Amino acid sequence: MYMDMLLCHIGKYYSCLFKHNMDNQHTKREGVLLSFFSPAADLFYFVTFLTVISPIAILFFIPNFFREDTPFFKRRYLLSILTVPLIFLLMFILLFIAWGSSPVIIYSDQKIRVRMIPFIPWPNHPFMD
């Protein structure tokens, strides 16, 4: 109960702080610039960076499976094949985190808000849409 009150208070503070009526292009740019200073935006941009770097890093491990002096040598073919599902699983998890932490929220009445805490408020658009 106390945590709900605290999150409600934090949400009201940030919604008052960043409450802009985004009617013209100038204030839309302000809203996007404000999104660079939210923790949700930091997480979103970091996850976006990871979606590019992590598959490449995982693929660089495959040559190590074929070296005879490593313990992976006995199962080199199995581990090489398992890297593909690992990449897909990692991308699914990273996309879910990016979905919940996207910093700019656009409501149906065309008002734009900046999300400060990832997943709060819960995204109202479907995942992978």
Buried (B, 14 or more C-beta within 10 A) or exposed (E): EEEEEEEEEEBEEBEEEBEBEBEEEEEBEBBBEBBEEBEBBBBBBBBBEBBEEBBEEBEEEEEEBEEEEEEBEEEBEEBBEEBEEBBEEBBEEBBBBBBBBBBBBBEEEEBBBBBBBBBBEEBEEEEEE
